[in-house]
């Protein structure tokens, strides 16, 4: 039976002392030969570190100025303040190592440390910018105290996990590790989690879409499907709408955004439409000046006429269309204006002698023998005798 040779260990620690000794010897020789450049590089690196620390302190000051740049300065300040000291030191070393003529072993070590520090620092900056932007939107749109803010812990966890997973993959790839299997595993795991919680994630992303796209805000009057009401709360999963009929209606954010939403709060006016019929016996001269008469009535009550004119020949009337706008978005004010316009219209028509026809019905009563019984007394004809 053939003997199999033992497998080499994955990690052989016996060469570590030799490698460390080689780096130390190379560094010692480098300092002896280029000591002046090394001192200049150390001084320049110290200046760079102090400058970056001053910038980080500037970020702390921006965090204490909530009104700067509309609140965006606080977000930038938080990101700058999260700059790690290890990243600052490795950045300075990377910038000055070329001037000092660092040997290959030292240059590779500095480059590796700088790569690790910069990748994770980029992940930290991205996390602060993303979370800061979400928090800024929620505060600027007055979502404070709602369930959506309580979801910031979950959002922070998701953003942190995704960004640092990407950073880890990038670092391992720079180390020469084959990350194809790791990326595939993360992808499969992400798909499995997404399928398991697709309802929650769908509503969460819909809530974020409401914040950024702003189709409506809390306190807005909206209409969707057959419901009209006022937005009371926008939560992580659902939005609560107080209907004008009194009940509280709850709909998931994802389903709500899939519908056509009419935001009535942002409209500039309320349009009232009326159809007014006048009798066919109305003189043509009166019909010709009727649009101007309607305009005068509406403007006298504070409305603005959009259309006033002859519409059609009705079954028992000549129909005129009247459309006018009431400034603002208050239905109560619009309805009150509508009532005043109708009353003024009746008064003006009465003064002008304009008749508004309405359906009438005449009932005839028959006697047992079939003759009609008139509703008024019948006058007997008077016989006239002519003298011969």
Secondary structure, DSSP 4 states (H G I P E B T S, - for coil): -PPPPPPPPSS-GGGHHHHHHHHHHHHHHHHHHSHHHHHHHHHHHHHHHHHHHHHHHHHHHHHT-TTGGGGHHHHHHHHHHT--HHHHHHHHHHHHHHHHT--HHHHHHHHHHHHHHHHHHHHHHHHHHHHHHHHHHHHHTT-TTSHHHHTHHHHHHHHHHHHHHHHHHHHHHHTT---HHHHHHHHHHHHHHHHHTHHHHHHHHHHHHHHHH-S--TT-EEEETTEEEEEEEE-SSEEEEEETTS-EEEEEHHHHHTS-EEE-TT-SEEEEEEEEEE-TTS-HHHHHHHHHHHHHHHHHTT-EEEEEEEEEE-SSSEEEEEEEEEESS-HHHHHHHHHHHHHHHHHHHHHHT-----------EE-TTS-EE-SSPPPPPPP-PPP-
